[in-house]
Amino acid sequence: MSLHIDTLIIGAGASGLMLASLLDEKESVILIDANPRIGAKIAVSGGGRCNLSNAEISASHYRGDPSFIEPVLDRYDGGWLLRWMEERGLRVRKEKRSQYFCEEGAERLNELFRREIVLAKLLLGERVLSVSGEGPFIVETDRRNVHAHRVVVASGGLSFPRLGAGDIGYRIAESYGHRIVPPAPALVGLTLQKEQFFMKDLSGVSVPVIVRVEGREYADNLLFAHRGISGPAILNASLRWERGEIGVDFLPGFDLQSLRGAKSLSTLLPLPKRVAKAFLGHLGVEDRPADRLSGEERRRLEALRDYRFAPAGTFGFARAEVTRGGVDTAEVDPWTMESRRQKGLYFLGEVLDVTGELGGYNFQWAFSSAAVCADAITGRERG
């Protein structure tokens, strides 16, 4: 069985759905996805509420080439996205100072997309095996061949394998001569070396910290977990960390010189007592009245302001929110999202080597890159 179509979109996730929504001739569009339903990752994101954007959108919140990222976000920023969503009845709520969530849950966003793409043909539960040719392209799936005038790769990365994530986007890109920046888990927890195994005994406890990595600082909560450390501060740090040390300030804003009096250290330190006792033991400091501390013990306590250690690794793709790395953006035009190596071949969203921090940045990138691509295909620009 063979089909002929103008535009075939590989991936019915955030970027693929937005592109299909913005195209004019939807009856000439096919979306294909290995999942049996659209928006599988949208449905589970943000605790089921989908953090779709942020009030502070800029290239500084992304790992990737700013000269590629900036033109896309400048053309289609968070203001454009929120207007587009709200005009179609999606209620959005601002929380945590700058993050925008779907007020009535992520499924409302999927419902919006279902309405917007109603004329497009959906091939769900169908896996793409390869793409060949150069207009028409021949897209081979596990059920049929599809002939397409253009192919848009919006297949995402390797995170969330239980939702059908795979490497087809990278394999398609490589088959047309594109370089792939090695993919790695990102926005993910970090595992520990043996010296830090004492932290595993604190599983379930969360503390406010400042994490320092590769010249960046992330002030948020750290969560001690059975496998290592997690929480928003660590997830953001994982975006920048590759190997070597990170630094954690477990006492942000606290002056150690204020430790005075007859109360024990574990009572005076602004940490849960269980955490304070664990770190005192690790640092070789007796939990005794502050007035009885020796100069050496006070010096050891300074490590709590910049506790430096090298993580062993990450929790892996199964626990990662996104994938960093991907199709090298030097070989993609940021004004069209079209391959510089093959006319008619486009790349969107997470499959590219652009990865955002926590807070709606990755969904914003998916939607913005889709809008730029839609302009290129339709020959017009939206306001």
Helices and strands as residue ranges (DSSP letters): E 2-10, H 14-22, G 26-28, E 29-33, H 40-44, G 45-48, E 51-54, G 59-61, E 62-63, H 66-75, H 78-87, E 92-95, E 99-102, H 106-116, E 121-124, E 128-133, E 137-141, E 145-153, G 161-163, H 168-175, E 180-186, E 190-191, G 194-202, E 206-213, E 216-224, E 228-230, H 232-240, E 246-249, G 256-258, H 265-268, H 273-283, G 290-292, H 295-301, G 302-305, E 307-309, E 313-314, E 322-327, G 329-331, E 345-347, G 349-351, E 355-356, H 361-378
